[in-house]
Amino acid sequence: MRTQHVLHVGDAAAMDAVDDESVHLVVTSPPYPMIDLWDDLFAAQDSDVRAALDAGDGDAAFELMHAQLDAVWDEVERTLAPGGIACINVGDATRSIGGEFQQFPNHARIVDALRSRGLTPLPDVLWRKPTNSLTKFLGSGTLPPNAYVTLEHEYVLLFRKGGTRSFPPGDDRRYESAFFWEERNRWFSDLWEVRGEGQALEDDARRERSGAFPLEIPLRLVRMFSVRGDRVLDPFTGTGTTALAAMHAARNSVGYDLDADLFGALDDRLDDLPADSRRRVADRLDRHREAMADRDGGYDAEYYDFSVVTKNERRIRPYVVAGVESETVDAGRRYALTHRPADGEEFSGRPSE
C-alpha cells in the first residue's frame, strides 16, 4: 500500500489545501500561550500581544494569544470528519508578570474553545515528564509559605466530532489496526510517564521555538484513534513528529507550519525509516510475546506465532515502511511511502539488523 504525507508552509488559521471533513484524526502540540519562548511568535502575528506583555497585563496577553489559536481550532472543526478525534497536547504556563507570579490555565482555555465549536470532550491524559533539575523549584526554597508546586505534567486533551465512527462489519483496516490487550491497558490509562525528547536542530534559537513531543506520544495516539490508511492532521507541524508517527503506522498525513526550515529535521529522520520501522514492529511483537509468556488460553493470531487475549486481536497485522520518496513543493514537502504487511515468518523472532 502507499501513503502520502504533505507539509505546507503557511498559517494553519487558513488551511486551504485541506478539504472539509477530510481528516480522521488531529494530533498536535501548539505553541503554549504565556511561555516566554513563544512570545515573539505570538507578537509577530499580533502586535497587541507585545503591548500587553510590556504593560504587565497578563490576562490580556493570555487572551490575545489564545485568540490566535482559536482561528486554528475553527479549521480543525471544519476539516475533521464526523466521528473523528482531535488530540491536543498542551501545558499550562507559570510566569511572573505585572509583579505577580501566577499560573495561566492553557488547557482549560482550550477545552472551552473546542467545546464552543461543538466538539465533545473525552477523558484526557495527564502526561507526566519528570525532571531531575536542581533548579526546578520556585519560590523561597524550604521556607513556607511562598514556595510553589513544580509543574511536571502536560495534558493530552481529547475531543470527538459528533458520534462514534462506524465501519463495515469485519473491516480489514480496522481489525488489522487493533492494539494488543496489554497495549490497551497501558495506553488507555489517564496517566502517561514518558520522558521528553531532544530535537536534532543545529540552530539553538529554532530548537527553542519548536515544541516537538517525543515520537512515542503521537505514535500512541495515531494507533489508538485511527486505522490504517486514515488521514492525520497536525496544524502545528514543527519538526514533523506527528507526520513521522503517521508514516510508522501506515496512515496518511498533512501538516502546516509557518517555519519551513523546521521541516528539514524530518528529512534527516527519514534516511533510516525503513530499518527503524522494522525495528519498531519487531519490538512491538516481541513485547507482546513477553506479555503472553505466562498467560494460558486465548486465541491464535492469524498472522503470527503467538496467542492473543481477545477475538478482536486475532487479525492484528502491523505494516512496515518499504520505501520513501520525497520532493519539495511550494517550499513545503511531499513524501510518498510504500508499506507492506509485517510478514509472520520474518517477524517470528527479532529480525537481523
N, C-alpha and C positions, 0 to 999 in steps of 0.2 A: 504494500500500500504506500501511498505518498501523502505527505502533509506539506502545507505551505505556511510560512511564517513571515510576516511583513512588519517592519518597524518604520513608522512615519516620523519625520521631523515636523513638529508643529504643536499647537496648543490643543490639549485634549478637551477644551471647552467647545471645540468645533471639529468633531471627528467626522469630516465629510466623507471619508473613504469607507466608513463602516455603516452598513445599511441598518434600517430599523429592525429590531428584534432578530438580529443575525448572530448574536453571541450567546453561547450557552453558559459561560462562566466568566466572571470577572475576578481576577486576583491582582491586588495592587497594594502598594505602600506609598501613600502620598507624602509630600513634604509636610512636616509637623508644624502647624502654627505655634508661634511663640518659642520655638527652639532657635536660638540666635544664629546658628549657622545657616538657616534658611531665610533670615531677614531680608537679605539682598534679593533673593529670588522673588519673594512676595512684593517687595518695594519696587522692583523693576516693572511689575505688572500694574501697580497702583501706587503712585507717589504719596497718597494719603496714609499708607502704611508707615512709611518712614516718618512722616509728620507726627503721627500718633505715638510712635515709639520715642521720638525726640521729646515730645511733650510729657512723657511718663504716663500716658493714658493706655494702660494695658488692656482694658476691656474693649476700647475702640479698635486697637490694633488686632486683637484676637478675632473680633467680628469681621473686620475688613479682610483678614487672611482667609477666614472660612468662607467669606462671600466668593472668593476666587475658586475654592474647592466646590462650592455649591454649583457653579456653572458646569463643572465636570460631572457632578452627580446627576445633573439633568441629562447629560449624554449617556451616562451609564443606564439610567432608567429607559431611555429611548432605544438603545442598542440591545439591551438584554431581552432574550426571548422569554415567552411565558414559561414559568416553571424554572427559569434559570436562577443561579445563585451568584451573589456578589460577596466577596471576601475582602475586607478592608483591614489591613494591618496598620495600626496607629498607636502611638504612645501619648500620654499626657505630658505636659511641659511644666517645669518648675523654673521660676525666674524672679529676680528682684527687679521691680520696675516702679517708678514713682516713689521710691523709698520704702517699698514693702515687698517682702518675699511671699509668693503665693503659687498655687498650682492652677494651671489652666486646663480644664477638662476636655481635651480634644475628642476623646472617644464619645462622651455624652453629646457633644455638639453634632458629631457625625451621625449618631443614632437618630437624633431629632431630624436631621436633614434628609436621611434616607426614608424615614417613616413618613415625612411630609410629602414625599414623592410617590407614596403608595407601595413601597417595598415593605415586606413583612419581616420584622426582626426574628432571628432564630437564636438559640442558645449560643453564646460566644465562647471563645477560647482565651484563656489567660496565658500568654507566652512569657514564661519566666526565663530571663537570661542573666544569671547572677554574675557579678564581677568581684574580683578579689582586691580591687584597688584600695590602698590605704587612705586615699583622699575622697572616698565616695560619700562619707558622712558630712552632712551640712549642719550649720548651727554652732553652738558653743561646746563642742566636744562632749565631755562627760557631765556637764553641769545642767541640771534642769532649770527652767522648763523650755529653753529656746533651741533645742536640737530638733532636727526634722527627720522623719522617716525617709529612707532612701528608696527611690523608685527603681526596682529591678525587674519590672514587667512591662509588657505592652499588651495590646488587645488584638485579637483577630475577630473582627465584627462580621457576623454572617446575616445575610438577608436573602429572601426569596421573592421573586416577582410572580405574583399570582399563586395558583395552587400548585400541587406537586406535578412533576413532569411525568408523562405517560410514555410507554414503549410498547411495541408489538409483543405478543406472547413469545417467550423464548428467544428474544432478540440477541443475536450473536454478539454484537458490540457491547451490550450491557453485561452479559454473563461472562464474557472473556475479560471484561474490565473489573470484575469483582475483586474485593480485597479479602485477604485471609482473616480467619476468625481472630487470631491474635493481633493482627493489624487493626481490625475494627476496635478491639478493646483498648489498644494504645492510642490510636488516632482520635477516637471519638470521646476522649476524656476532655474535661474542660480546663485542664492544666497541662501545658507542654513545657518541658525543660529542654531547651535547645540553645546551645551557645551561639552567639553572634559569629559573623564570619567577616574576615578582612576582604578588601577589594583590591584586585590587581590593576591599579591605576597609577601611572607614574606621576601624574600631576596631583600634588598633595591637596591643593585647593579644590580641584574637581572631585577628589575622593571624599572630601568633607561634604561637598554639596550633594552628592548622590547618597541615597538611603537604602542600599540594597540589603535585602534579608538573605540569610543562608538558603541554599537550594532546597534543603530539607523542608522548609516551611511551604513554599509554593508547590513543591512536588507532592507533599501530602494532600494539600487542598485540591490539586488537579485530580489526583486519584480518588479522593473522597466524593467529589461533587461533579464529575463529568465522566463521559465514556469515550472510548477510542473513536477518533475522528471528529470529536466536538471542536468548537472554536472558542478559544480563551482570549480574553482582552485584558491588557494592562495599560491603563491610560497614563501611568507614570512609569514608563519602561526603565529609565535609568540604564543600568548595565545589562539589562536583558535577562534577569534571573527567572522571571515568570516564563518568558519565551523558551529558555533552556529547559525548564520543567516540562513545558508542553511538548518539546521535542523528545525528551526521555519517555514521556507517557503516550506518544503517538497521537497527540492532539494537534490541531491547527492553532495558530495564534496570530494576534495583531496587537501592535503596541504604538504608543505615541510618547514623544519626549521633545522638549524644547532644545536640548543639548545633543546635537548629532554626534559629537565627539565621544560621548559615553558608549555609543554602540560598538566602538572598537573593542571594548572589553569582552563582548560576546563573541566577536570574531576570534579572539585569542583562545576562547574555550572550546571552539568547535573542531580544532585540529585533531583532538583525541576523542571526539564524541562517540564514534562507533565502538572503540575499545572501552571507553568509560561506560557506555550503555550496556555492553555485555557484562562488565564487572558488576554494575548495579543490579542487573537482573539476577546474576548468579548469587549475589549476596542475599537478595530478597528470597530466592528459592531455598538457599541454604538455611536462612533463619527460620523458614517455615519447617524444614526438616527437623531442625533442633527443637522447635516448639512441639512437634508431634512425636518426638522420640519416646517420651514416657506416657503417651496417650493411647488408649485402646479404642478400637472401634472406629466409627466414622465412615467415610465414603472414599472410594478410589478416585483420584484425579484422572481426567480423561487424557491429559497430555503429558503427565509427569509420573515419576516413580515414587509417589508418596500418597498418603491419605489426607483427607480434609475433614473438617468437623461437620459442615453443613452441606446440604444438597446444592445450594447456590454457588459454592466454591468449586464444584467439580470441573467446571469448564474454564477456570482461570487460565489465561494464556497471555503473559506479557509479550510485548513486541520489542525488538531491539532495533537500533538505528543501523542501517546497512550502508548509507551513503549520504553525503551532504553537498549541495551545490549552492553557491551564493552569488549575488550580484548587487551592485549599487544602483538604486533607483531614486531619482529626485533627492539626492543627499541622504536618503534613508537606506534601508537594507531589505533584500528579499532572499529567503532561503527556501529551497525545495529539498525535502528529505525523503528518502526511501526507507521503509521499515519492513521487517519480516518477523513472523512469529518466532519466539524463542523455542527452538526445536527441543523436544523432550530428550532425545538421545544426547545431543550436545550438552544439555544442562542437567544431565543425570548426576553429575558431580561438578565441582568447580572447574570451569574451562581453563586450559592452559593459557598463559599470557603470551 
